[in-house]
Amino acid sequence: MDSITIKDVARICGVGVSTVSRAINNHPDINEETKNMILQVIKENNYIPNNSARNLKRSVSRTIIVLIKGIDNPFFSGMIKIFAEEIQKKRYSFLLHRVDEGEDEVDVAIEMMKEKKPKGIIFLGGFFSHSRKKLEQLEIPFVLSTIAITDQIEAAGFSSVSVDDVQESYKIVSYLCQQGHKKIGILAAGQEDESIGKLRLEGYKKALLAYGITPDPSWCFYSDDGVACYTIENGYRQMKKVLESGQDFTALFAISDSIAIGACKAVFDAGKTVPEDYSIAGFDGLDMAHYYNPAITTIRQPVEEMAHATIKILFDIIRDKAQNQQKVFKGQLIEGQSTKTRK
């Protein structure tokens, strides 16, 4: 028979690994009945604690690491501010680490876990299609925040906080269709994108089909490879492609507010206007989209609520107050002046 691990003991007892560790180390902050149950399971299964692992556990720092993929996206700045404030309020250290587009965020997390010995990890941005087996190499609590979640991950039961990017994109493109627009382009992420851009493109296509409009591949204007996607500069560059294409779009859906703002600037520089010549809608609900002229029609993601939920879930798991959970927030359609009814 294979030797039993601390994870096996935790699973049999229905508790967290840290609770088993506290029972082994005779910590005072554990229920006596729970401790006795754990010790009984250990005895029955001849579990031998790994001393090196226990020493590693004791050396864990009071640090929370935030791994961010897509650091150029201004949407994340509000969340990072809240993360830093809330983590420091709990007397933990906050460490922000950038993950490049070509890097595997779980591999980065495993290395950071070994090197920094953090108490927990927040994954911010990206797209998860990793296997349960790979994620289980992370032996500390973590939360996937604002990350596109696959069915595989849902089944695995890891903690996450997000909006439904497909449904929210469907909502705003449906709004454009209801305004009478029939030829709607999209300023999308790169063609090989496996993050939120992929899901927002899917929502765009579903909405068109729902309104009897067949999506045309030539209506998709993808970001160039190797460029930061969620920026004003990229929106300007993409909209110039639209203008040069000569296609008679009446509306465009930009997959972020930053892209939408850049697109508006390109329209103005071409001697045209928004929304008279082009209706332009965004996604995220950034403050700068509200104060831009014209104010951008967009989907507002509840940044503050999502950030606070991420922190609460992570610390509840760290303190064994809750099991893993997934929270999906609804976005809010904000009507600005960048779109108009098409007669």
Secondary structure as GFF3:
##gff-version 3
##sequence-region A 1 343
A	DSSP	alpha_helix	6	13	.	.	.	ID=ss1
A	DSSP	alpha_helix	17	24	.	.	.	ID=ss2
A	DSSP	alpha_helix	32	44	.	.	.	ID=ss3
A	DSSP	alpha_helix	51	58	.	.	.	ID=ss4
A	DSSP	beta_strand	63	69	.	.	.	ID=ss5
A	DSSP	alpha_helix	75	89	.	.	.	ID=ss6
A	DSSP	beta_strand	93	99	.	.	.	ID=ss7
A	DSSP	alpha_helix	105	116	.	.	.	ID=ss8
A	DSSP	beta_strand	120	124	.	.	.	ID=ss9
A	DSSP	beta_strand	127	128	.	.	.	ID=ss10
A	DSSP	alpha_helix	132	135	.	.	.	ID=ss11
A	DSSP	beta_strand	142	145	.	.	.	ID=ss12
A	DSSP	beta_strand	148	149	.	.	.	ID=ss13
A	DSSP	alpha_helix	151	156	.	.	.	ID=ss14
A	DSSP	beta_strand	159	163	.	.	.	ID=ss15
A	DSSP	alpha_helix	165	178	.	.	.	ID=ss16
A	DSSP	beta_strand	184	187	.	.	.	ID=ss17
A	DSSP	alpha_helix	196	210	.	.	.	ID=ss18
A	DSSP	three_ten_helix	217	219	.	.	.	ID=ss19
A	DSSP	beta_strand	220	221	.	.	.	ID=ss20
A	DSSP	alpha_helix	232	245	.	.	.	ID=ss21
A	DSSP	beta_strand	251	254	.	.	.	ID=ss22
A	DSSP	alpha_helix	257	269	.	.	.	ID=ss23
A	DSSP	beta_strand	279	281	.	.	.	ID=ss24
A	DSSP	alpha_helix	287	291	.	.	.	ID=ss25
A	DSSP	beta_strand	298	300	.	.	.	ID=ss26
A	DSSP	alpha_helix	303	318	.	.	.	ID=ss27
A	DSSP	beta_strand	326	329	.	.	.	ID=ss28
A	DSSP	beta_strand	332	334	.	.	.	ID=ss29
###
